[in-house]
Amino acid sequence: MALALPTLAQTPQAWPSRPVRIVVGTAAGGSPDIVSRMLGEKFSERLGQSFVVENNTQAAGIVAEQAVNKSAPDGHTMVMLTAGYSGRAALHQGLAFDPLDGFSFVSNVCGYPFVYSVAPNSPIKSFSDLLERAKAKPDTLTYTINAQGSIHHLLTTWIGMEAGASMIPIPYRGAAPAITDVLGGRVDVMVEPATSAFPRVRAGQVRLLAVSSTGRFPLMPEAPTVEESVPGVSFMSWLGYAMPPKTPAAIVARMNAEIRHALTLADVQIKLTEGGNVATPSTPDEFRALIAREIMTWSRVIAAAGIKAG
């Protein structure tokens, strides 16, 4: 049975009536930016208006989120959220609005796991070996994070809590200095999203220990999962779209349908795969529920470990 899409006539003022802004809280060239520009082109083709990406990296994306939260709820402004949004909400870091009521969530877009890897000559042979070493000598092994309270930090802390292991996070501004120190033997473990890790793994630059997906990740099915060593612990990072609060339901539904359509296109699927992503469209309610669950999980981890925002 074909899905009945909301028509333009059903939306207020035949939305969109002017260019739509997609605000991205990360730098140009990163996965959120690339995906937003790629999908924006598809939206423009079908809806007859430009979808213009604006990058605003101030305060690690918080300024971008707040700008969209305060925008008019007319469907002409969107924000590309990342999984870091849930972590910041759990830390109460900089948000001037309720993290669940502060947006009209539209859809999850794509997902990818985090990857744990080591230098090719590392004595750590597997993820279970890593955990055993971290149990035997707590707080001696080190791993890379991009900031205190980041997903890198929260996820690895959660793994340690469940496994009874403890390692020391080392913050870096960017992946380049982090991978340099891992390969130089100054830090033991590289923690990063699959979008940047998989090219390193395929090139033989690092040796993969595990991915954080629930079950084997289809783009690298040979990779062991964290959950195989620590049952019940899995995490998929994500990208997803939201609009200002109180955006009309008809506009949200139409945008959701356009996202779903774009994610079925062969060229979009190829580009997502090349970037280490898989399409993960959702309903608005499913997207909101995902964020609510993650905030609960990260809040528990933060409270138990006494993590403070960096």
C-alpha positions as CSV (number, residue, x, y, z in Angstrom):
1,M,0.0,0.0,0.0
2,A,1.5,3.4,-1.0
3,L,2.2,5.9,1.7
4,A,-0.1,8.9,1.4
5,L,2.1,12.0,1.6
6,P,0.7,15.3,2.9
7,T,0.2,17.7,0.0
8,L,1.4,21.2,-0.2
9,A,-2.2,22.4,-0.2
10,Q,-2.6,20.8,3.2
11,T,0.2,22.7,4.8
12,P,0.0,26.3,6.0
13,Q,0.7,28.9,3.2
14,A,1.6,26.1,0.7
15,W,4.9,25.4,2.5
16,P,7.7,26.1,1.7
17,S,7.1,29.6,0.4
18,R,10.7,30.7,0.5
19,P,14.2,29.1,1.0
20,V,14.6,26.8,4.0
21,R,17.6,27.2,6.3
22,I,19.3,24.0,7.6
23,V,21.4,25.0,10.5
24,V,24.3,22.7,11.2
25,G,26.3,23.0,14.4
26,T,29.5,21.5,13.1
27,A,32.1,22.6,10.6
28,A,31.8,22.3,6.8
29,G,33.1,19.0,5.5
30,G,32.0,16.9,8.5
31,S,29.4,14.2,8.2
32,P,26.4,16.4,9.5
33,D,27.3,19.0,6.9
34,I,27.8,16.6,4.0
35,V,24.6,14.8,4.7
36,S,22.6,18.0,5.1
37,R,23.9,19.4,1.8
38,M,23.2,16.1,0.0
39,L,19.7,15.8,1.3
40,G,19.0,19.5,0.8
41,E,19.6,19.1,-2.9
42,K,17.0,16.4,-3.0
43,F,14.5,18.4,-1.0
44,S,15.0,21.4,-3.3
45,E,14.3,19.3,-6.4
46,R,10.9,18.1,-5.1
47,L,9.7,21.1,-3.1
48,G,10.7,23.9,-5.4
49,Q,12.6,26.0,-2.9
50,S,16.3,26.1,-1.9
51,F,17.4,24.3,1.2
52,V,20.4,26.3,2.4
53,V,23.0,24.9,4.9
54,E,24.3,27.3,7.5
55,N,27.2,26.2,9.6
56,N,27.4,27.6,13.1
57,T,30.0,25.9,15.3
58,Q,29.8,28.3,18.3
59,A,29.8,26.5,21.7
60,A,30.0,23.1,20.1
61,G,26.6,23.5,18.3
62,I,24.7,24.9,21.2
63,V,24.3,28.3,19.6
64,A,22.9,26.6,16.4
65,E,20.4,24.6,18.5
66,Q,19.3,27.7,20.4
67,A,18.9,29.7,17.2
68,V,16.5,27.2,15.8
69,N,14.6,26.8,19.1
70,K,13.9,30.5,18.9
71,S,13.0,30.7,15.2
72,A,9.5,31.2,13.9
73,P,7.6,27.8,13.8
74,D,6.8,28.2,10.1
75,G,8.8,25.3,8.6
76,H,11.5,27.5,7.1
77,T,14.2,26.7,9.6
78,M,15.6,23.3,10.5
79,V,18.5,22.0,12.6
80,M,20.7,19.0,12.1
81,L,21.0,17.4,15.5
82,T,23.7,14.9,16.4
83,A,23.9,12.3,19.1
84,G,26.0,14.8,21.1
85,Y,22.7,16.6,21.8
86,S,21.5,13.9,24.2
87,G,24.8,14.0,26.1
88,R,24.7,17.8,26.4
89,A,21.1,17.6,27.6
90,A,22.1,15.1,30.3
91,L,24.9,17.3,31.4
92,H,22.6,20.4,31.4
93,Q,25.3,22.0,29.3
94,G,24.2,25.3,27.9
95,L,20.7,24.5,26.9
96,A,18.3,27.3,27.6
97,F,15.2,25.2,26.8
98,D,13.7,21.8,27.6
99,P,15.6,19.3,25.4
100,L,12.4,17.3,24.6
101,D,9.9,20.1,24.3
102,G,12.3,22.6,22.7
103,F,11.9,21.2,19.2
104,S,9.4,19.7,16.8
105,F,11.4,16.5,16.0
106,V,11.1,15.5,12.4
107,S,13.1,12.3,11.8
108,N,16.2,10.4,12.5
109,V,18.3,10.3,9.3
110,C,21.3,8.0,9.6
111,G,23.4,6.2,12.1
112,Y,26.8,4.8,12.7
113,P,28.6,3.1,15.6
114,F,31.6,4.3,17.6
115,V,34.8,2.4,17.0
116,Y,37.5,1.3,19.4
117,S,40.9,0.8,17.8
118,V,44.6,0.6,18.6
119,A,47.9,1.0,16.8
120,P,48.8,-2.0,14.7
121,N,51.7,-2.9,17.0
122,S,49.7,-2.5,20.2
123,P,49.9,-5.4,22.7
124,I,46.2,-5.2,23.2
125,K,44.9,-8.0,21.0
126,S,41.1,-7.7,21.3
127,F,38.3,-5.7,23.1
128,S,38.0,-8.4,25.8
129,D,41.8,-8.2,26.2
130,L,41.5,-4.4,26.6
131,L,38.9,-4.8,29.4
132,E,40.9,-7.5,31.2
133,R,43.9,-5.2,31.2
134,A,41.8,-2.3,32.4
135,K,40.4,-4.5,35.2
136,A,43.8,-5.8,36.3
137,K,45.4,-2.3,36.4
138,P,42.6,0.3,36.8
139,D,43.2,3.8,35.5
140,T,46.5,3.0,33.7
141,L,45.2,2.6,30.1
142,T,44.3,5.7,28.3
143,Y,41.8,6.5,25.5
144,T,41.0,9.5,23.3
145,I,38.0,11.8,23.7
146,N,37.1,15.1,22.1
147,A,35.9,16.7,25.3
148,Q,34.7,15.9,28.9
149,G,31.1,14.7,28.6
150,S,31.3,13.9,24.9
151,I,29.8,10.7,23.6
152,H,33.3,9.3,23.4
153,H,33.6,9.9,27.1
154,L,30.1,8.9,28.2
155,L,30.1,5.7,26.1
156,T,33.5,4.5,27.3
157,T,32.6,5.3,30.9
158,W,29.4,3.3,30.6
159,I,31.3,0.3,29.2
160,G,33.7,0.5,32.1
161,M,30.9,0.7,34.6
162,E,29.3,-2.4,33.2
163,A,32.5,-4.3,32.8
164,G,34.2,-3.3,36.1
165,A,37.0,-1.7,34.2
166,S,38.4,1.8,34.4
167,M,40.5,3.8,31.9
168,I,41.7,7.4,31.7
169,P,40.2,9.8,29.1
170,I,42.6,12.1,27.3
171,P,40.9,15.1,25.6
172,Y,42.0,16.2,22.1
173,R,41.0,19.1,19.9
174,G,40.4,17.1,16.7
175,A,41.2,13.6,15.5
176,A,44.6,14.4,13.9
177,P,46.5,14.9,17.1
178,A,44.7,12.0,18.8
179,I,45.6,9.5,16.1
180,T,49.2,10.8,16.1
181,D,49.5,10.0,19.8
182,V,47.8,6.6,19.5
183,L,50.1,5.6,16.7
184,G,53.1,7.0,18.7
185,G,52.2,4.8,21.7
186,R,51.4,7.8,24.0
187,V,47.7,6.9,24.2
188,D,46.5,3.3,24.2
189,V,43.1,3.4,22.5
190,M,41.5,5.5,19.8
191,V,37.7,6.2,20.2
192,E,35.9,7.8,17.3
193,P,32.8,7.5,15.1
194,A,32.8,4.9,12.3
195,T,32.6,7.8,9.8
196,S,36.2,8.7,10.4
197,A,37.4,5.3,11.8
198,F,36.5,3.0,8.9
199,P,38.9,4.6,6.4
200,R,41.8,4.2,8.9
201,V,40.9,0.6,9.5
202,R,40.6,-0.2,5.8
203,A,44.0,1.5,5.2
204,G,45.6,-0.5,7.9
205,Q,46.5,2.6,9.9
206,V,44.8,1.2,13.0
207,R,43.6,-2.2,14.2
208,L,39.9,-2.4,15.1
209,L,38.9,-3.9,18.4
210,A,35.1,-3.4,18.4
211,V,32.2,-1.4,17.2
212,S,29.4,-0.1,19.5
213,S,26.4,-1.2,17.3
214,T,23.7,-3.5,18.4
215,G,24.7,-6.6,16.5
216,R,27.2,-6.7,13.7
217,F,27.3,-3.4,11.7
218,P,26.4,-4.2,8.1
219,L,29.1,-2.0,6.6
220,M,31.8,-3.9,8.5
221,P,30.2,-7.2,9.6
222,E,33.6,-8.8,10.4
223,A,34.1,-6.3,13.3
224,P,33.3,-7.7,16.8
225,T,30.8,-5.6,18.9
226,V,31.3,-4.1,22.3
227,E,28.1,-6.0,23.3
228,E,29.8,-9.3,22.7
229,S,32.2,-8.5,25.5
230,V,29.8,-6.4,27.6
231,P,26.2,-7.7,27.3
232,G,23.6,-5.0,27.2
233,V,25.9,-2.2,26.2
234,S,25.4,-0.8,22.6
235,F,25.1,2.6,21.0
236,M,24.5,4.0,17.6
237,S,25.5,7.5,17.0
238,W,23.0,9.4,14.7
239,L,22.1,12.5,12.8
240,G,18.5,13.8,12.6
241,Y,16.4,16.8,11.8
242,A,14.3,19.0,14.1
243,M,12.3,22.2,13.6
244,P,11.3,24.9,16.1
245,P,8.7,24.0,18.7
246,K,5.0,24.3,17.6
247,T,5.8,23.9,13.9
248,P,2.5,22.8,12.3
249,A,2.1,19.0,12.3
250,A,1.3,19.0,8.6
251,I,4.7,20.6,7.8
252,V,6.5,18.2,10.1
253,A,4.7,15.3,8.4
254,R,5.6,16.5,4.9
255,M,9.2,17.0,5.8
256,N,9.3,13.5,7.4
257,A,8.0,12.1,4.2
258,E,10.6,13.9,2.1
259,I,13.4,12.6,4.3
260,R,12.1,9.1,3.9
261,H,11.9,9.5,0.2
262,A,15.4,10.9,-0.2
263,L,16.8,8.1,1.9
264,T,15.4,5.5,-0.6
265,L,17.4,7.1,-3.6
266,A,20.2,5.0,-4.8
267,D,22.8,7.8,-5.0
268,V,22.0,8.9,-1.5
269,Q,22.4,5.4,-0.2
270,I,25.7,5.0,-1.9
271,K,27.0,8.3,-0.5
272,L,25.8,7.3,3.0
273,T,27.6,4.0,2.7
274,E,30.8,5.6,1.5
275,G,30.7,7.8,4.6
276,G,30.1,4.9,7.0
277,N,26.4,5.6,7.6
278,V,23.3,3.6,7.3
279,A,19.8,5.2,6.7
280,T,17.7,5.2,9.9
281,P,14.4,7.1,9.1
282,S,11.9,7.3,11.9
283,T,8.7,8.9,12.9
284,P,8.8,12.2,14.8
285,D,7.7,10.4,18.0
286,E,10.3,7.6,17.5
287,F,13.0,10.2,17.2
288,R,11.9,12.1,20.3
289,A,11.7,8.8,22.2
290,L,15.2,7.9,21.2
291,I,16.6,11.2,22.6
292,A,14.6,10.7,25.8
293,R,16.1,7.2,26.3
294,E,19.6,8.5,25.6
295,I,19.2,11.3,28.1
296,M,18.1,8.8,30.7
297,T,21.1,6.5,30.0
298,W,23.7,9.3,30.0
299,S,22.2,10.9,33.1
300,R,22.7,7.7,34.9
301,V,26.3,7.4,33.7
302,I,27.1,11.0,34.5
303,A,25.7,10.7,38.1
304,A,27.5,7.4,38.8
305,A,30.8,8.6,37.5
306,G,30.6,12.2,38.6
307,I,31.3,13.6,35.1
308,K,31.4,17.3,34.6
309,A,31.1,19.2,31.4
310,G,34.4,20.1,29.7
